[in-house]
Amino acid sequence: MEEAQYHIVEQAPTLEAFRYLRLSVGWGEVDGEAAQMSLQNSLYWVCVLDGEEIVGCGRVIGDGGLCFYIQDIIVLPAYQGQKLGRAMMAKIMAYVEKYARKGSFVGLMAADGVEDFYLSYGFMKRPTKGYGPGMIRFF
């Protein structure tokens, strides 16, 4: 990540930027009120800025004690491949490592094809011998 061109801020994106980022990577439209609640109720946010434009974001959700979940690591397609995701994950992992205690759980759901990116941060693919498959339900 070129420090002169991009910078990371520890703040939530605007509702408009968040919805645009999601659409840009094919995640579809979300309810505006639900998205606004999500922005406000997350534990931690990072955004990558190119000048004043938000070109990436990521967040941590959970209870702040035992359960943490990394969510919405998004980089605009035109900016992908420039290590912006890694820069955001460095901040996110520093946050998690500061607040996670013994016995805490940190989870995430990787988009298809980017599992190896998260393996480099110590995450494991499931199912494994000790842990069953992850599950999810969408509304």
LODRENDREN-680314 format. One record per atom (N, C-alpha, C): x, y, z; residue number from 0; atom name; residue in three letters. Coordinates in steps of 0.2 Angstrom, whole numbers, plus 2048, in hexadecimal, padded with zeros to 3 digits. Atoms other than C-alpha are relative to their C-alpha. Layout:
<recs>
@u:X	v:Y	w:Z	pos:NUM	site:CA	code:ALA .
...
</recs>
This chain:
<recs>
@u:804	v:7FA	w:800	pos:0	site:N	code:MET .
@u:800	v:800	w:800	pos:0	site:CA	code:MET .
@u:804	v:806	w:800	pos:0	site:C	code:MET .
@u:7FD	v:7F9	w:800	pos:1	site:N	code:GLU .
@u:807	v:811	w:7FB	pos:1	site:CA	code:GLU .
@u:7FE	v:804	w:805	pos:1	site:C	code:GLU .
@u:802	v:7FC	w:7FA	pos:2	site:N	code:GLU .
@u:807	v:81B	w:80B	pos:2	site:CA	code:GLU .
@u:7FE	v:807	w:7FD	pos:2	site:C	code:GLU .
@u:801	v:7FA	w:802	pos:3	site:N	code:ALA .
@u:807	v:82B	w:801	pos:3	site:CA	code:ALA .
@u:7F9	v:801	w:7FC	pos:3	site:C	code:ALA .
@u:806	v:800	w:804	pos:4	site:N	code:GLN .
@u:7F8	v:827	w:7F6	pos:4	site:CA	code:GLN .
@u:7FA	v:7FE	w:805	pos:4	site:C	code:GLN .
@u:805	v:802	w:7FC	pos:5	site:N	code:TYR .
@u:7ED	v:81E	w:803	pos:5	site:CA	code:TYR .
@u:801	v:801	w:807	pos:5	site:C	code:TYR .
@u:7FF	v:800	w:7F9	pos:6	site:N	code:HIS .
@u:7EA	v:81F	w:815	pos:6	site:CA	code:HIS .
@u:7FA	v:7FD	w:803	pos:6	site:C	code:HIS .
@u:805	v:804	w:7FC	pos:7	site:N	code:ILE .
@u:7E0	v:815	w:822	pos:7	site:CA	code:ILE .
@u:7FE	v:804	w:806	pos:7	site:C	code:ILE .
@u:803	v:7FC	w:7FA	pos:8	site:N	code:VAL .
@u:7D4	v:81D	w:82E	pos:8	site:CA	code:VAL .
@u:7FC	v:7FB	w:804	pos:8	site:C	code:VAL .
@u:804	v:805	w:7FB	pos:9	site:N	code:GLU .
@u:7CC	v:814	w:83D	pos:9	site:CA	code:GLU .
@u:7F9	v:803	w:801	pos:9	site:C	code:GLU .
@u:807	v:7FD	w:800	pos:10	site:N	code:GLN .
@u:7BA	v:819	w:839	pos:10	site:CA	code:GLN .
@u:7FC	v:7FC	w:7FC	pos:10	site:C	code:GLN .
@u:805	v:803	w:805	pos:11	site:N	code:ALA .
@u:7AA	v:812	w:831	pos:11	site:CA	code:ALA .
@u:800	v:804	w:7FA	pos:11	site:C	code:ALA .
@u:801	v:7FC	w:806	pos:12	site:N	code:PRO .
@u:7A7	v:817	w:81F	pos:12	site:CA	code:PRO .
@u:7F9	v:803	w:801	pos:12	site:C	code:PRO .
@u:807	v:7FD	w:800	pos:13	site:N	code:THR .
@u:797	v:821	w:81B	pos:13	site:CA	code:THR .
@u:7FC	v:7FA	w:7FE	pos:13	site:C	code:THR .
@u:804	v:805	w:803	pos:14	site:N	code:LEU .
@u:788	v:817	w:817	pos:14	site:CA	code:LEU .
@u:800	v:800	w:7F9	pos:14	site:C	code:LEU .
@u:800	v:800	w:807	pos:15	site:N	code:GLU .
@u:789	v:81C	w:805	pos:15	site:CA	code:GLU .
@u:806	v:7FC	w:7FE	pos:15	site:C	code:GLU .
@u:7FA	v:804	w:802	pos:16	site:N	code:ALA .
@u:79B	v:816	w:804	pos:16	site:CA	code:ALA .
@u:800	v:7F9	w:801	pos:16	site:C	code:ALA .
@u:800	v:807	w:7FE	pos:17	site:N	code:PHE .
@u:798	v:806	w:80D	pos:17	site:CA	code:PHE .
@u:7FB	v:7FC	w:7FB	pos:17	site:C	code:PHE .
@u:805	v:803	w:805	pos:18	site:N	code:ARG .
@u:789	v:802	w:801	pos:18	site:CA	code:ARG .
@u:803	v:7FF	w:7F9	pos:18	site:C	code:ARG .
@u:7FD	v:800	w:806	pos:19	site:N	code:TYR .
@u:793	v:807	w:7F2	pos:19	site:CA	code:TYR .
@u:806	v:7FA	w:800	pos:19	site:C	code:TYR .
@u:7FB	v:805	w:800	pos:20	site:N	code:LEU .
@u:7A2	v:7FC	w:7F7	pos:20	site:CA	code:LEU .
@u:7FD	v:7F9	w:800	pos:20	site:C	code:LEU .
@u:803	v:806	w:800	pos:21	site:N	code:ARG .
@u:797	v:7ED	w:7FA	pos:21	site:CA	code:ARG .
@u:7FE	v:7FE	w:7F9	pos:21	site:C	code:ARG .
@u:802	v:801	w:807	pos:22	site:N	code:LEU .
@u:78F	v:7EF	w:7E9	pos:22	site:CA	code:LEU .
@u:806	v:7FF	w:7FB	pos:22	site:C	code:LEU .
@u:7FA	v:800	w:804	pos:23	site:N	code:SER .
@u:7A0	v:7F1	w:7E1	pos:23	site:CA	code:SER .
@u:803	v:7F9	w:7FF	pos:23	site:C	code:SER .
@u:7FD	v:806	w:800	pos:24	site:N	code:VAL .
@u:7A5	v:7E0	w:7E6	pos:24	site:CA	code:VAL .
@u:7FB	v:7FA	w:7FF	pos:24	site:C	code:VAL .
@u:805	v:805	w:801	pos:25	site:N	code:GLY .
@u:795	v:7D7	w:7E2	pos:25	site:CA	code:GLY .
@u:7FC	v:7FE	w:805	pos:25	site:C	code:GLY .
@u:803	v:803	w:7FA	pos:26	site:N	code:TRP .
@u:78E	v:7D5	w:7F3	pos:26	site:CA	code:TRP .
@u:7F9	v:802	w:800	pos:26	site:C	code:TRP .
@u:807	v:7FE	w:801	pos:27	site:N	code:GLY .
@u:77D	v:7DD	w:7EE	pos:27	site:CA	code:GLY .
@u:7FE	v:806	w:805	pos:27	site:C	code:GLY .
@u:803	v:7FB	w:7FD	pos:28	site:N	code:GLU .
@u:772	v:7EA	w:7F5	pos:28	site:CA	code:GLU .
@u:7FE	v:7FE	w:807	pos:28	site:C	code:GLU .
@u:802	v:802	w:7F9	pos:29	site:N	code:VAL .
@u:76E	v:7EB	w:808	pos:29	site:CA	code:VAL .
@u:7FB	v:806	w:802	pos:29	site:C	code:VAL .
@u:805	v:7FB	w:7FD	pos:30	site:N	code:ASP .
@u:760	v:7F4	w:812	pos:30	site:CA	code:ASP .
@u:804	v:806	w:803	pos:30	site:C	code:ASP .
@u:7FC	v:7FB	w:7FD	pos:31	site:N	code:GLY .
@u:766	v:805	w:816	pos:31	site:CA	code:GLY .
@u:800	v:801	w:807	pos:31	site:C	code:GLY .
@u:800	v:7FF	w:7F8	pos:32	site:N	code:GLU .
@u:760	v:806	w:828	pos:32	site:CA	code:GLU .
@u:804	v:7FA	w:803	pos:32	site:C	code:GLU .
@u:7FC	v:805	w:7FE	pos:33	site:N	code:ALA .
@u:767	v:7F5	w:82B	pos:33	site:CA	code:ALA .
@u:808	v:801	w:800	pos:33	site:C	code:ALA .
@u:7F9	v:7FE	w:801	pos:34	site:N	code:ALA .
@u:778	v:7FB	w:824	pos:34	site:CA	code:ALA .
@u:802	v:805	w:804	pos:34	site:C	code:ALA .
@u:7FE	v:7FB	w:7FC	pos:35	site:N	code:GLN .
@u:778	v:80A	w:82E	pos:35	site:CA	code:GLN .
@u:801	v:7FE	w:807	pos:35	site:C	code:GLN .
@u:7FF	v:803	w:7F9	pos:36	site:N	code:MET .
@u:775	v:800	w:83E	pos:36	site:CA	code:MET .
@u:807	v:7FC	w:800	pos:36	site:C	code:MET .
@u:7FA	v:804	w:800	pos:37	site:N	code:SER .
@u:783	v:7F5	w:839	pos:37	site:CA	code:SER .
@u:807	v:805	w:800	pos:37	site:C	code:SER .
@u:7FA	v:7FB	w:800	pos:38	site:N	code:LEU .
@u:78F	v:804	w:836	pos:38	site:CA	code:LEU .
@u:801	v:802	w:808	pos:38	site:C	code:LEU .
@u:7FF	v:7FD	w:7F9	pos:39	site:N	code:GLN .
@u:78B	v:80B	w:848	pos:39	site:CA	code:GLN .
@u:801	v:7FA	w:805	pos:39	site:C	code:GLN .
@u:800	v:805	w:7FB	pos:40	site:N	code:ASN .
@u:78B	v:7FA	w:851	pos:40	site:CA	code:ASN .
@u:806	v:7FC	w:800	pos:40	site:C	code:ASN .
@u:7FA	v:804	w:801	pos:41	site:N	code:SER .
@u:79C	v:7F3	w:84B	pos:41	site:CA	code:SER .
@u:805	v:802	w:806	pos:41	site:C	code:SER .
@u:7FB	v:7FE	w:7FB	pos:42	site:N	code:LEU .
@u:7AA	v:7F2	w:858	pos:42	site:CA	code:LEU .
@u:806	v:804	w:7FD	pos:42	site:C	code:LEU .
@u:7FA	v:7FC	w:803	pos:43	site:N	code:TYR .
@u:7B7	v:7F9	w:84C	pos:43	site:CA	code:TYR .
@u:800	v:800	w:7F8	pos:43	site:C	code:TYR .
@u:800	v:7FF	w:808	pos:44	site:N	code:TRP .
@u:7B9	v:800	w:83A	pos:44	site:CA	code:TRP .
@u:807	v:802	w:7FE	pos:44	site:C	code:TRP .
@u:7FB	v:7FC	w:803	pos:45	site:N	code:VAL .
@u:7C7	v:804	w:82F	pos:45	site:CA	code:VAL .
@u:7FE	v:801	w:7F8	pos:45	site:C	code:VAL .
@u:801	v:7FE	w:807	pos:46	site:N	code:CYS .
@u:7C6	v:80D	w:81E	pos:46	site:CA	code:CYS .
@u:806	v:802	w:7FD	pos:46	site:C	code:CYS .
@u:7FA	v:7FE	w:804	pos:47	site:N	code:VAL .
@u:7D3	v:80F	w:810	pos:47	site:CA	code:VAL .
@u:7FD	v:806	w:7FC	pos:47	site:C	code:VAL .
@u:802	v:7FA	w:804	pos:48	site:N	code:LEU .
@u:7D2	v:820	w:808	pos:48	site:CA	code:LEU .
@u:805	v:802	w:7FB	pos:48	site:C	code:LEU .
@u:7FC	v:7FD	w:805	pos:49	site:N	code:ASP .
@u:7D9	v:826	w:7F8	pos:49	site:CA	code:ASP .
@u:7FE	v:807	w:7FF	pos:49	site:C	code:ASP .
@u:803	v:7F9	w:7FF	pos:50	site:N	code:GLY .
@u:7D8	v:839	w:7FB	pos:50	site:CA	code:GLY .
@u:7FB	v:800	w:805	pos:50	site:C	code:GLY .
@u:806	v:800	w:7FC	pos:51	site:N	code:GLU .
@u:7C7	v:83B	w:802	pos:51	site:CA	code:GLU .
@u:7FB	v:7FA	w:7FE	pos:51	site:C	code:GLU .
@u:805	v:805	w:802	pos:52	site:N	code:GLU .
@u:7BF	v:82C	w:7F9	pos:52	site:CA	code:GLU .
@u:802	v:7F9	w:804	pos:52	site:C	code:GLU .
@u:800	v:806	w:7FD	pos:53	site:N	code:ILE .
@u:7BC	v:81C	w:803	pos:53	site:CA	code:ILE .
@u:801	v:7FA	w:7FB	pos:53	site:C	code:ILE .
@u:7FF	v:805	w:805	pos:54	site:N	code:VAL .
@u:7C3	v:80E	w:7F9	pos:54	site:CA	code:VAL .
@u:800	v:7F9	w:803	pos:54	site:C	code:VAL .
@u:800	v:806	w:7FC	pos:55	site:N	code:GLY .
@u:7C3	v:800	w:806	pos:55	site:CA	code:GLY .
@u:7FE	v:801	w:807	pos:55	site:C	code:GLY .
@u:802	v:800	w:7F9	pos:56	site:N	code:CYS .
@u:7BC	v:7FB	w:817	pos:56	site:CA	code:CYS .
@u:800	v:7F9	w:802	pos:56	site:C	code:CYS .
@u:800	v:806	w:7FC	pos:57	site:N	code:GLY .
@u:7BC	v:7EE	w:824	pos:57	site:CA	code:GLY .
@u:7FE	v:801	w:807	pos:57	site:C	code:GLY .
@u:802	v:7FF	w:7F9	pos:58	site:N	code:ARG .
@u:7B5	v:7EB	w:835	pos:58	site:CA	code:ARG .
@u:800	v:7FA	w:804	pos:58	site:C	code:ARG .
@u:800	v:805	w:7FC	pos:59	site:N	code:VAL .
@u:7B4	v:7E1	w:844	pos:59	site:CA	code:VAL .
@u:7F9	v:800	w:804	pos:59	site:C	code:VAL .
@u:806	v:800	w:7FC	pos:60	site:N	code:ILE .
@u:7A3	v:7DC	w:84C	pos:60	site:CA	code:ILE .
@u:801	v:7FB	w:806	pos:60	site:C	code:ILE .
@u:800	v:805	w:7FA	pos:61	site:N	code:GLY .
@u:79F	v:7D1	w:85C	pos:61	site:CA	code:GLY .
@u:7FE	v:803	w:806	pos:61	site:C	code:GLY .
@u:802	v:7FE	w:7FA	pos:62	site:N	code:ASP .
@u:79D	v:7D3	w:86E	pos:62	site:CA	code:ASP .
@u:806	v:804	w:804	pos:62	site:C	code:ASP .
@u:7FB	v:7FC	w:7FD	pos:63	site:N	code:GLY .
@u:7AE	v:7DB	w:872	pos:63	site:CA	code:GLY .
@u:804	v:7FC	w:805	pos:63	site:C	code:GLY .
@u:7FD	v:804	w:7FB	pos:64	site:N	code:GLY .
@u:7B3	v:7CD	w:87E	pos:64	site:CA	code:GLY .
@u:802	v:7FA	w:7FE	pos:64	site:C	code:GLY .
@u:7FE	v:807	w:802	pos:65	site:N	code:LEU .
@u:7B3	v:7BB	w:878	pos:65	site:CA	code:LEU .
@u:7FF	v:7FF	w:7F9	pos:65	site:C	code:LEU .
@u:801	v:801	w:807	pos:66	site:N	code:CYS .
@u:7AC	v:7BD	w:866	pos:66	site:CA	code:CYS .
@u:801	v:806	w:7FC	pos:66	site:C	code:CYS .
@u:7FE	v:7FB	w:805	pos:67	site:N	code:PHE .
@u:7B3	v:7C7	w:858	pos:67	site:CA	code:PHE .
@u:7FF	v:7FD	w:7F9	pos:67	site:C	code:PHE .
@u:801	v:803	w:807	pos:68	site:N	code:TYR .
@u:7AF	v:7C5	w:846	pos:68	site:CA	code:TYR .
@u:802	v:806	w:7FB	pos:68	site:C	code:TYR .
@u:7FD	v:7FB	w:805	pos:69	site:N	code:ILE .
@u:7B8	v:7CE	w:838	pos:69	site:CA	code:ILE .
@u:7FB	v:7FF	w:7FA	pos:69	site:C	code:ILE .
@u:806	v:7FF	w:805	pos:70	site:N	code:GLN .
@u:7AB	v:7D4	w:82B	pos:70	site:CA	code:GLN .
@u:802	v:805	w:7FB	pos:70	site:C	code:GLN .
@u:800	v:7FB	w:805	pos:71	site:N	code:ASP .
@u:7AA	v:7DD	w:81B	pos:71	site:CA	code:ASP .
@u:807	v:803	w:7FE	pos:71	site:C	code:ASP .
@u:7FA	v:7FE	w:803	pos:72	site:N	code:ILE .
@u:7BC	v:7DE	w:815	pos:72	site:CA	code:ILE .
@u:7FF	v:801	w:7F8	pos:72	site:C	code:ILE .
@u:801	v:7FE	w:807	pos:73	site:N	code:ILE .
@u:7B9	v:7E8	w:805	pos:73	site:CA	code:ILE .
@u:805	v:805	w:7FD	pos:73	site:C	code:ILE .
@u:7FC	v:7FB	w:804	pos:74	site:N	code:VAL .
@u:7C4	v:7F0	w:7F8	pos:74	site:CA	code:VAL .
@u:7FD	v:801	w:7F9	pos:74	site:C	code:VAL .
@u:803	v:7FF	w:807	pos:75	site:N	code:LEU .
@u:7BD	v:7F8	w:7E8	pos:75	site:CA	code:LEU .
@u:804	v:7FC	w:7FB	pos:75	site:C	code:LEU .
@u:7FC	v:804	w:805	pos:76	site:N	code:PRO .
@u:7C2	v:7ED	w:7D9	pos:76	site:CA	code:PRO .
@u:806	v:804	w:7FD	pos:76	site:C	code:PRO .
@u:7FB	v:7FC	w:804	pos:77	site:N	code:ALA .
@u:7CC	v:7FB	w:7D1	pos:77	site:CA	code:ALA .
@u:807	v:801	w:805	pos:77	site:C	code:ALA .
@u:7FB	v:800	w:7FB	pos:78	site:N	code:TYR .
@u:7D7	v:7FB	w:7E1	pos:78	site:CA	code:TYR .
@u:803	v:7FA	w:803	pos:78	site:C	code:TYR .
@u:7FE	v:806	w:7FE	pos:79	site:N	code:GLN .
@u:7D9	v:7E9	w:7E4	pos:79	site:CA	code:GLN .
@u:807	v:7FE	w:7FE	pos:79	site:C	code:GLN .
@u:7FA	v:802	w:802	pos:80	site:N	code:GLY .
@u:7EA	v:7E1	w:7E3	pos:80	site:CA	code:GLY .
@u:806	v:805	w:802	pos:80	site:C	code:GLY .
@u:7FB	v:7FB	w:7FE	pos:81	site:N	code:GLN .
@u:7F3	v:7F0	w:7EC	pos:81	site:CA	code:GLN .
@u:801	v:7FF	w:807	pos:81	site:C	code:GLN .
@u:7FE	v:802	w:7F9	pos:82	site:N	code:LYS .
@u:7F4	v:7E8	w:7FD	pos:82	site:CA	code:LYS .
@u:7FC	v:804	w:805	pos:82	site:C	code:LYS .
@u:804	v:7FC	w:7FC	pos:83	site:N	code:LEU .
@u:7E6	v:7F3	w:804	pos:83	site:CA	code:LEU .
@u:7FC	v:7FC	w:805	pos:83	site:C	code:LEU .
@u:803	v:805	w:7FB	pos:84	site:N	code:GLY .
@u:7DD	v:7E4	w:80C	pos:84	site:CA	code:GLY .
@u:805	v:7FE	w:805	pos:84	site:C	code:GLY .
@u:7FB	v:802	w:7FB	pos:85	site:N	code:ARG .
@u:7ED	v:7DF	w:814	pos:85	site:CA	code:ARG .
@u:801	v:806	w:805	pos:85	site:C	code:ARG .
@u:7FF	v:7FA	w:7FC	pos:86	site:N	code:ALA .
@u:7EF	v:7F1	w:81B	pos:86	site:CA	code:ALA .
@u:7FA	v:800	w:805	pos:86	site:C	code:ALA .
@u:806	v:800	w:7FC	pos:87	site:N	code:MET .
@u:7DD	v:7F0	w:822	pos:87	site:CA	code:MET .
@u:800	v:7FA	w:805	pos:87	site:C	code:MET .
@u:7FF	v:805	w:7FC	pos:88	site:N	code:MET .
@u:7E0	v:7DF	w:829	pos:88	site:CA	code:MET .
@u:805	v:801	w:806	pos:88	site:C	code:MET .
@u:7FB	v:7FE	w:7FB	pos:89	site:N	code:ALA .
@u:7EF	v:7E5	w:832	pos:89	site:CA	code:ALA .
@u:7FD	v:804	w:806	pos:89	site:C	code:ALA .
@u:803	v:7FC	w:7FA	pos:90	site:N	code:LYS .
@u:7E5	v:7F2	w:83C	pos:90	site:CA	code:LYS .
@u:7FB	v:7FC	w:803	pos:90	site:C	code:LYS .
@u:805	v:804	w:7FD	pos:91	site:N	code:ILE .
@u:7D7	v:7E6	w:83E	pos:91	site:CA	code:ILE .
@u:803	v:7FB	w:805	pos:91	site:C	code:ILE .
@u:7FD	v:805	w:7FC	pos:92	site:N	code:MET .
@u:7E2	v:7D8	w:845	pos:92	site:CA	code:MET .
@u:803	v:803	w:807	pos:92	site:C	code:MET .
@u:7FD	v:7FC	w:7FA	pos:93	site:N	code:ALA .
@u:7EB	v:7E5	w:851	pos:93	site:CA	code:ALA .
@u:7FA	v:801	w:805	pos:93	site:C	code:ALA .
@u:806	v:7FE	w:7FB	pos:94	site:N	code:TYR .
@u:7D9	v:7EA	w:858	pos:94	site:CA	code:TYR .
@u:7FE	v:7F9	w:803	pos:94	site:C	code:TYR .
@u:802	v:807	w:7FD	pos:95	site:N	code:VAL .
@u:7D4	v:7D7	w:85A	pos:95	site:CA	code:VAL .
@u:805	v:7FE	w:805	pos:95	site:C	code:VAL .
@u:7FB	v:802	w:7FB	pos:96	site:N	code:GLU .
@u:7E5	v:7D3	w:863	pos:96	site:CA	code:GLU .
@u:800	v:804	w:806	pos:96	site:C	code:GLU .
@u:800	v:7FB	w:7FA	pos:97	site:N	code:LYS .
@u:7E3	v:7E2	w:86E	pos:97	site:CA	code:LYS .
@u:7FA	v:7FE	w:805	pos:97	site:C	code:LYS .
@u:806	v:801	w:7FC	pos:98	site:N	code:TYR .
@u:7D1	v:7DD	w:874	pos:98	site:CA	code:TYR .
@u:7FF	v:7F8	w:802	pos:98	site:C	code:TYR .
@u:802	v:807	w:7FF	pos:99	site:N	code:ALA .
@u:7D0	v:7CA	w:872	pos:99	site:CA	code:ALA .
@u:804	v:7FD	w:806	pos:99	site:C	code:ALA .
@u:7FD	v:803	w:7FA	pos:100	site:N	code:ARG .
@u:7D3	v:7C0	w:882	pos:100	site:CA	code:ARG .
@u:801	v:7F8	w:7FF	pos:100	site:C	code:ARG .
@u:800	v:807	w:800	pos:101	site:N	code:LYS .
@u:7D7	v:7AE	w:886	pos:101	site:CA	code:LYS .
@u:7F9	v:7FD	w:7FF	pos:101	site:C	code:LYS .
@u:807	v:803	w:801	pos:102	site:N	code:GLY .
@u:7C9	v:7A3	w:87F	pos:102	site:CA	code:GLY .
@u:7FC	v:804	w:7FB	pos:102	site:C	code:GLY .
@u:804	v:7FC	w:805	pos:103	site:N	code:SER .
@u:7C3	v:7B1	w:872	pos:103	site:CA	code:SER .
@u:800	v:7FC	w:7FA	pos:103	site:C	code:SER .
@u:801	v:803	w:807	pos:104	site:N	code:PHE .
@u:7BD	v:7AC	w:861	pos:104	site:CA	code:PHE .
@u:800	v:805	w:7FB	pos:104	site:C	code:PHE .
@u:800	v:7FC	w:806	pos:105	site:N	code:VAL .
@u:7C1	v:7B5	w:851	pos:105	site:CA	code:VAL .
@u:7FE	v:7FD	w:7FA	pos:105	site:C	code:VAL .
@u:803	v:803	w:806	pos:106	site:N	code:GLY .
@u:7B7	v:7B0	w:842	pos:106	site:CA	code:GLY .
@u:800	v:805	w:7FA	pos:106	site:C	code:GLY .
@u:802	v:7FC	w:806	pos:107	site:N	code:LEU .
@u:7B4	v:7B6	w:830	pos:107	site:CA	code:LEU .
@u:7FE	v:7FB	w:7FB	pos:107	site:C	code:LEU .
@u:803	v:804	w:806	pos:108	site:N	code:MET .
@u:7AC	v:7B0	w:820	pos:108	site:CA	code:MET .
@u:804	v:803	w:7FA	pos:108	site:C	code:MET .
@u:7FC	v:7FD	w:806	pos:109	site:N	code:ALA .
@u:7B8	v:7B1	w:811	pos:109	site:CA	code:ALA .
@u:7FC	v:7FF	w:7FA	pos:109	site:C	code:ALA .
@u:803	v:801	w:807	pos:110	site:N	code:ALA .
@u:7B2	v:7B4	w:800	pos:110	site:CA	code:ALA .
@u:804	v:7FB	w:7FC	pos:110	site:C	code:ALA .
@u:7FE	v:806	w:804	pos:111	site:N	code:ASP .
@u:7B5	v:7A6	w:7F4	pos:111	site:CA	code:ASP .
@u:807	v:803	w:7FC	pos:111	site:C	code:ASP .
@u:7F9	v:7FF	w:803	pos:112	site:N	code:GLY .
@u:7C8	v:7A6	w:7EE	pos:112	site:CA	code:GLY .
@u:804	v:804	w:804	pos:112	site:C	code:GLY .
@u:7FB	v:7FC	w:7FC	pos:113	site:N	code:VAL .
@u:7CF	v:7B1	w:7FC	pos:113	site:CA	code:VAL .
@u:802	v:7FD	w:806	pos:113	site:C	code:VAL .
@u:7FE	v:803	w:7FA	pos:114	site:N	code:GLU .
@u:7D1	v:7A4	w:809	pos:114	site:CA	code:GLU .
@u:807	v:801	w:802	pos:114	site:C	code:GLU .
@u:7F9	v:800	w:7FE	pos:115	site:N	code:ASP .
@u:7E4	v:7A4	w:808	pos:115	site:CA	code:ASP .
@u:802	v:807	w:803	pos:115	site:C	code:ASP .
@u:7FF	v:7F9	w:7FD	pos:116	site:N	code:PHE .
@u:7E4	v:7B7	w:80C	pos:116	site:CA	code:PHE .
@u:7FF	v:7FF	w:808	pos:116	site:C	code:PHE .
@u:802	v:800	w:7F9	pos:117	site:N	code:TYR .
@u:7DC	v:7B3	w:81D	pos:117	site:CA	code:TYR .
@u:804	v:7FB	w:804	pos:117	site:C	code:TYR .
@u:7FB	v:805	w:7FD	pos:118	site:N	code:LEU .
@u:7E7	v:7A3	w:820	pos:118	site:CA	code:LEU .
@u:806	v:804	w:802	pos:118	site:C	code:LEU .
@u:7FA	v:7FD	w:7FE	pos:119	site:N	code:SER .
@u:7F6	v:7AF	w:821	pos:119	site:CA	code:SER .
@u:7FF	v:804	w:806	pos:119	site:C	code:SER .
@u:801	v:7FD	w:7FA	pos:120	site:N	code:TYR .
@u:7EE	v:7B7	w:830	pos:120	site:CA	code:TYR .
@u:7FE	v:7FB	w:806	pos:120	site:C	code:TYR .
@u:801	v:805	w:7FA	pos:121	site:N	code:GLY .
@u:7EC	v:7A7	w:83A	pos:121	site:CA	code:GLY .
@u:7F9	v:7FD	w:800	pos:121	site:C	code:GLY .
@u:806	v:803	w:800	pos:122	site:N	code:PHE .
@u:7DB	v:7A2	w:835	pos:122	site:CA	code:PHE .
@u:800	v:7F9	w:7FD	pos:122	site:C	code:PHE .
@u:800	v:807	w:803	pos:123	site:N	code:MET .
@u:7D6	v:790	w:830	pos:123	site:CA	code:MET .
@u:7FA	v:7FF	w:7FC	pos:123	site:C	code:MET .
@u:805	v:802	w:804	pos:124	site:N	code:LYS .
@u:7CB	v:789	w:823	pos:124	site:CA	code:LYS .
@u:7FC	v:7FB	w:804	pos:124	site:C	code:LYS .
@u:804	v:805	w:7FC	pos:125	site:N	code:ARG .
@u:7BC	v:77F	w:82A	pos:125	site:CA	code:ARG .
@u:7FC	v:7FC	w:7FA	pos:125	site:C	code:ARG .
@u:7FF	v:803	w:7FA	pos:126	site:N	code:PRO .
@u:7B7	v:772	w:82B	pos:126	site:CA	code:PRO .
@u:807	v:7FD	w:801	pos:126	site:C	code:PRO .
@u:7FA	v:803	w:7FE	pos:127	site:N	code:THR .
@u:7C6	v:76B	w:835	pos:127	site:CA	code:THR .
@u:7FE	v:7FA	w:804	pos:127	site:C	code:THR .
@u:801	v:806	w:7FB	pos:128	site:N	code:LYS .
@u:7C8	v:75B	w:840	pos:128	site:CA	code:LYS .
@u:7FD	v:803	w:807	pos:128	site:C	code:LYS .
@u:802	v:7FE	w:7F9	pos:129	site:N	code:GLY .
@u:7C5	v:766	w:850	pos:129	site:CA	code:GLY .
@u:7FA	v:805	w:7FF	pos:129	site:C	code:GLY .
@u:805	v:7FB	w:801	pos:130	site:N	code:TYR .
@u:7B8	v:772	w:848	pos:130	site:CA	code:TYR .
@u:7FC	v:7FF	w:7FA	pos:130	site:C	code:TYR .
@u:804	v:801	w:805	pos:131	site:N	code:GLY .
@u:7A9	v:76F	w:83E	pos:131	site:CA	code:GLY .
@u:7FF	v:805	w:7FB	pos:131	site:C	code:GLY .
@u:801	v:7FB	w:806	pos:132	site:N	code:PRO .
@u:7A3	v:778	w:82E	pos:132	site:CA	code:PRO .
@u:7FD	v:807	w:803	pos:132	site:C	code:PRO .
@u:803	v:7FA	w:7FE	pos:133	site:N	code:GLY .
@u:79F	v:78A	w:830	pos:133	site:CA	code:GLY .
@u:7F9	v:801	w:7FD	pos:133	site:C	code:GLY .
@u:806	v:7FF	w:803	pos:134	site:N	code:MET .
@u:78D	v:78F	w:82D	pos:134	site:CA	code:MET .
@u:7FD	v:807	w:800	pos:134	site:C	code:MET .
@u:803	v:7F9	w:801	pos:135	site:N	code:ILE .
@u:783	v:79E	w:828	pos:135	site:CA	code:ILE .
@u:7F9	v:800	w:7FD	pos:135	site:C	code:ILE .
@u:807	v:7FF	w:803	pos:136	site:N	code:ARG .
@u:771	v:7A4	w:824	pos:136	site:CA	code:ARG .
@u:800	v:807	w:7FE	pos:136	site:C	code:ARG .
@u:801	v:7F9	w:803	pos:137	site:N	code:PHE .
@u:76D	v:7B3	w:819	pos:137	site:CA	code:PHE .
@u:7F9	v:801	w:800	pos:137	site:C	code:PHE .
@u:807	v:7FE	w:801	pos:138	site:N	code:PHE .
@u:75D	v:7BD	w:819	pos:138	site:CA	code:PHE .
@u:800	v:804	w:7FA	pos:138	site:C	code:PHE .
</recs>
